[in-house]
Amino acid sequence: IPARLAYAMSGLALFFHVQQLTGSLSIAGFAVGAYSLVSSLTAAIRGHAVDRWGQTTPLALLVPGFAVACWVLGYVANDASSAIVLSGVVGLLAPPINLSIRPLWKDLVHPDQVRTAYALDSVVMNGVSLIGPALGSWCALHFSGSTAMAVTGCLMLIGGSALLSSKL
């Protein structure tokens, strides 16, 4: 759940952080666009890495990479250019958490419970898609955009580490 929550809150956390950093809504939009574009253009590469080397190696690299990139964006970026570039780096390092979790249900539960597990998984995914943006916005507006980016990175590190520590 924490890693999925990180994904759900990342867009608005990033948006509010860059808007607070630059004072510009358009630059914040460009940053979110860079994050989304790079993430979508490189998703197949990250998925291929999982197919080729299994889940552990790519996740062991991408989870801490994403977390560090969130922290660097939150605390090192100091202008529009660095914020947009670092937003793209965050997108580049986005670990395939959802694609890594769903296949594990077949090994985690009895075959008669797989449909129920998928249903529960869908409920969790939908729940975090509602809570995540609210949490990202709340952190950014109540504390700061830097805090929201740090929380995003920490949640990915917690959830990704929990997934990596699983024997499956």
N, C-alpha and C positions, 0 to 999 in steps of 0.2 A: 504493500500500500504506500509506503513513503516514497518510493521511486516513481510510482504512477502519479502521486500527488505532486511531485517535483515537476513532472511534465505538464500537468494541468495548470500549475501556477506560473510556469516559466514565461509564457507569452506576456501576461500583464505585469509580472515582476520586471521583466526586461523593458517593457514599454515605459512604465512609470520611472524606472531608474534612469533611462536615457533622457526622458522628458525632464526630470529633475536636474540631471547633469548639464543638459544643453539649454534648457528653457524652451525647447522647440518640439511641438507635436509632430511636425513633419520629419524631423531627424529621428524621433522615437519610432515613427512608422517605418522609416527606412531601416532602422536597426532590427525591428521585428521581421521585416521583409527579408533582410539578410539572413537572419536566423532560420526562418522558414524555408527560404530558397536553398540555402546550403544543406540544411537537414534533408529536404526532399530529394535534392540531386544526388546526395551521397548515401541515401538509405539503402539502395540496392548493393552498394559496396559493403556496407556494414552487415547486411543480411548475408551476402556471399561469404564474408569472413566467418560468420557463425556456421554456415553450411560447411565450410572447408575445415575449420579448426575446432568446431564445437562452440558451445556457449562460453565456456570458462575463459579462454584466452582473450577473445575480443572484449568481453565484459570486464575482465581484470584490467584492461587498458582504458576502455572507454568510460567506465564509471568514475574512476578518480580523475580522469582527464576532463570530463564534463564538470565535475565538482570544482576542480581548480579553475577551469575556464570561467565558471560562474563567479567565483571569488575574485578572480583577476578583473573581470568586467566590472564587478561591483566596487572594487577598491583601487584599481590601477588606472582604468580608463579615465582620461581627463579632458577629452574633447570629442567632438562629433565623429571625426575620422576613426579614432581609436575605439570608440563605442561601437561603430558599425562593423569594423573589422573583427573586433572581439565577439560581437554577436554572431557573426558568421562562424567563428571558431567554436562557439558553444554549439551551434547547429551541426558542425562537422563532427563533434565528439559525442553527439546524442546517442547513448547506448540503446540497443533494441530490446528494451525491458519487456514490453508487452509481447513481442514475438518470442521472447525467451521463456516467459512464464506459461503461456497457454499450452504448449506441448507437454509440459511436465505433469499436467493433471492426469494424463493416462497412466503415469507411473506412480502417482501419489495416492490415488483412490481406487477402490474396487471397480471393475468394469461396469457394474450396475449403477455406480454413482458418478460416472463421467459426465453425463448430461446435467446432473445437478451441480456438479463442480463448475462446469462451463456457465451455467446460469448464475451461480453465485459470483463467479469471476466477472460476468457482465454487469451484475449489480454493483460490484465494487468499482469497476471501470466507470460506470455512469455516475456513481456517487462522488468519486474523486473529480470527475469532470465538472461537477457542480461546486464542490468545496474548494478545489484548487484555485480557480480564478478569484474567488472571494478572499481566500487566504493570501494570495499574492498581492492583491490590491490592498488588503488591510495592512499587511506588513509594510508595503511601500508608502502608504498614505499615513499610517499611524506612526511608523518609525522612520524609515527611509528606503529609497530604492536599493541602496547598497545592502541594507539588511535583508530585503526581499530576495536579492540575488544570492546572498550568503545562505539564507534559509533554503532556497531552491537547491543549491549545491549540497548542503548538509543532508537534506532529505534524499537526494539521489545517492549520496555516499552511504547513508544508513540502509536504504532499501536495496541498493545494488550489492552492498557487502552482505546483507542477509541472504540474498539470492546466491551469491558466490559461495557462501559458507554451507549451502545445502549440498548434501552428498549427491543428489540427483544432478 
